[in-house]
Amino acid sequence: MSVIAIVSQDKLDEARNGLKTALEEVTKEDYDERDVTGFMNNDMNTSYYVQWSKTIPEAVKLAVKSFKIRKDNQVNDLTPEIVGIETMKKGYMFLLGRDVNGCRVLHMRTGKMEKKDKEANQKLMMLWLARIQKAEPGKRVTFIMDTTGSSLFNSDMGFVTFIIDCFATRFPGLLEKNIIYNLPGVLNAMWKLVSKMLSPEQREVTIMCGKSEITKYIDEDNLPESMGGKKSFEYSYPPFPDELES
């Protein structure tokens, strides 16, 4: 399902009342008031947490955890300047086209990433997800991890774990599909370890494929030529190479 459905008013009320109670047990240092306001007043925002969780108490617990992590990571205040302009220029991540369900596709090219830049790359990913969620509230995103050119030298288990956690806690419910593209054989062992960390819900939307299978999920008109598609694309920054609000 590519669009988040707003849950019933009863569930919204139960979740919001639960959050009010839960926040009495923590300090204001543990959350950004903007996240709380969004949960209390924006039905779509609340629905992300409720739909990602199996029960309302779990949704409330997730919200409290999410708000703390999002504040620690400055999610609401991330800018290209905070990420680092040089990191922005490298083109590790970009939006391009839509999948067969109409979801935006966020590409991440891991082949040229370096372990030493992990902190900047984490901020980069959160910035992109925040931009997408703000521009198209309620719509999910398909994430492609293009591992072409990746090796044991530049692959970082910690960063992959961050990506999994990013969709589970910082932006719960946002992920439509997680496509692992063109995984080199030398990284199979690492991926087996990663796959054990996935929840049943995450395993259900995770796909491993190469050039011959990817058109099942993204048609040729929405794929770059490097993936066998028809879209001519060359990343540049600034500005952002898309029409989203910067």
Buried (B, 14 or more C-beta within 10 A) or exposed (E): EBBBEBBEEEBBEBBBEBBEEBBEEEEEEBBBEBBBEBBBEEBBBBBBBBBBBEEBEEBBBBBBBBBBBBBEBEBBEBEBEEBBEEBBEBBBBBBBBBBBBEBBBBBBBBBEBEEEBBEBBBBBBBBBBBBBBEBBEBBBBBBBBBBBEBEEEBBBEEBBEBBBEBBBBBBBBBBBBBBBBBBBEEBEEBBEEBBEEBEEBBEEBBBBBEBEEBBEBBBBEBBBEBBEBEBEBEBEBEEBBBEEEE
